[in-house]
Amino acid sequence: MSGLAAALAEASSPSWSQRVRAGRDLASFADVPEAAEALVRLLLDVEDTAVTRQTAEALARVGTVAAVRLLALAVAAADDGQADWLRTGVHDALVGPDGAPDVAAVCGQLARDPEEAVRRGAVEISAWAHDTRW
């Protein structure tokens, strides 16, 4: 089984730790439609906040337009609690020892996305990226 196939299988696992691993493993496949669908589900995981936080961090570390676009979609759909954990994951990536790509610049590109939810989420993430004090 390929790494992508294994990670897709783990994304539906009842085990939160396997879903966390799936989020990390799938982040580099954000531009693959099946992975993108699974990643948005993981970002909005209703069973465990660790899945939300770790998947958000992994996508922010990847930092591609495809990865940040998925974050933006999740932010637009998230409830307040999920949004807090998404923000924490993005923050972790930005202030971590390895840093992260310029997420704010990617959000600037997404400000012109045809999908309104992406534009709205990108504005929120850009604000988070500029506020790394906390």
FENWO-V835754 format. One record per residue. N is the residue number from 0. RES is the residue in one letter. SS is DSSP state (@ for helix, = for strand, . for the rest). PHI is phi in whole degrees, -180 to 180 (NA if undefined). BURIAL is 1 if it has 9 or more other ideal C-beta (glycine too) atoms within 8 Angstrom, else 0. Layout:
n | res | ss | phi | burial
N | RES | SS | PHI | BURIAL
N | RES | SS | PHI | BURIAL
This chain:
n | res | ss | phi | burial
0 | M | . | NA | 0
1 | S | . | -71 | 0
2 | G | @ | -60 | 0
3 | L | @ | -64 | 1
4 | A | @ | -63 | 0
5 | A | @ | -64 | 1
6 | A | @ | -66 | 1
7 | L | @ | -63 | 1
8 | A | @ | -65 | 1
9 | E | @ | -66 | 1
10 | A | . | -62 | 1
11 | S | . | -103 | 0
12 | S | . | -67 | 1
13 | P | . | -72 | 0
14 | S | . | -85 | 0
15 | W | @ | -62 | 1
16 | S | @ | -68 | 0
17 | Q | @ | -71 | 1
18 | R | @ | -67 | 1
19 | V | @ | -60 | 1
20 | R | @ | -60 | 1
21 | A | @ | -62 | 1
22 | G | @ | -59 | 1
23 | R | @ | -65 | 1
24 | D | @ | -71 | 1
25 | L | @ | -82 | 1
26 | A | @ | -54 | 1
27 | S | @ | -74 | 0
28 | F | @ | -107 | 1
29 | A | . | -58 | 1
30 | D | . | -88 | 0
31 | V | . | -92 | 0
32 | P | @ | -52 | 0
33 | E | @ | -66 | 0
34 | A | @ | -68 | 1
35 | A | @ | -60 | 1
36 | E | @ | -62 | 0
37 | A | @ | -65 | 1
38 | L | @ | -64 | 1
39 | V | @ | -63 | 1
40 | R | @ | -60 | 1
41 | L | @ | -68 | 1
42 | L | @ | -62 | 1
43 | L | . | -107 | 1
44 | D | . | -55 | 1
45 | V | . | -91 | 0
46 | E | . | -97 | 0
47 | D | . | -152 | 1
48 | T | @ | -69 | 0
49 | A | @ | -62 | 0
50 | V | @ | -64 | 1
51 | T | @ | -59 | 1
52 | R | @ | -63 | 1
53 | Q | @ | -69 | 1
54 | T | @ | -69 | 1
55 | A | @ | -62 | 1
56 | E | @ | -61 | 1
57 | A | @ | -61 | 1
58 | L | @ | -67 | 1
59 | A | @ | -65 | 1
60 | R | @ | -66 | 1
61 | V | @ | -65 | 1
62 | G | . | 70 | 1
63 | T | . | -76 | 1
64 | V | @ | -59 | 0
65 | A | @ | -62 | 1
66 | A | @ | -67 | 1
67 | V | @ | -70 | 1
68 | R | @ | -62 | 1
69 | L | @ | -65 | 1
70 | L | @ | -59 | 1
71 | A | @ | -63 | 1
72 | L | @ | -61 | 1
73 | A | @ | -66 | 1
74 | V | @ | -60 | 1
75 | A | @ | -65 | 1
76 | A | @ | -97 | 0
77 | A | . | -74 | 1
78 | D | . | -82 | 0
79 | D | @ | -60 | 0
80 | G | @ | -66 | 0
81 | Q | @ | -64 | 1
82 | A | @ | -61 | 1
83 | D | @ | -61 | 0
84 | W | @ | -74 | 1
85 | L | @ | -63 | 1
86 | R | @ | -62 | 1
87 | T | @ | -62 | 1
88 | G | @ | -63 | 1
89 | V | @ | -63 | 1
90 | H | @ | -59 | 1
91 | D | @ | -57 | 1
92 | A | @ | -68 | 1
93 | L | @ | -71 | 1
94 | V | @ | -103 | 0
95 | G | . | -65 | 1
96 | P | . | -60 | 0
97 | D | . | -94 | 0
98 | G | . | 65 | 0
99 | A | . | -150 | 1
100 | P | . | -58 | 1
101 | D | . | -74 | 0
102 | V | @ | -61 | 1
103 | A | @ | -62 | 1
104 | A | @ | -65 | 0
105 | V | @ | -64 | 1
106 | C | @ | -61 | 1
107 | G | @ | -60 | 1
108 | Q | @ | -67 | 0
109 | L | @ | -74 | 1
110 | A | . | -63 | 1
111 | R | . | -106 | 0
112 | D | . | -63 | 1
113 | P | . | -65 | 0
114 | E | . | -90 | 0
115 | E | @ | -60 | 0
116 | A | @ | -63 | 1
117 | V | @ | -66 | 1
118 | R | @ | -60 | 1
119 | R | @ | -64 | 1
120 | G | @ | -65 | 1
121 | A | @ | -64 | 1
122 | V | @ | -62 | 1
123 | E | @ | -64 | 1
124 | I | @ | -64 | 1
125 | S | @ | -61 | 1
126 | A | @ | -63 | 0
127 | W | @ | -62 | 1
128 | A | @ | -65 | 1
129 | H | @ | -83 | 0
130 | D | . | -117 | 0
131 | T | . | -96 | 0
132 | R | . | -67 | 0
133 | W | . | -82 | 0
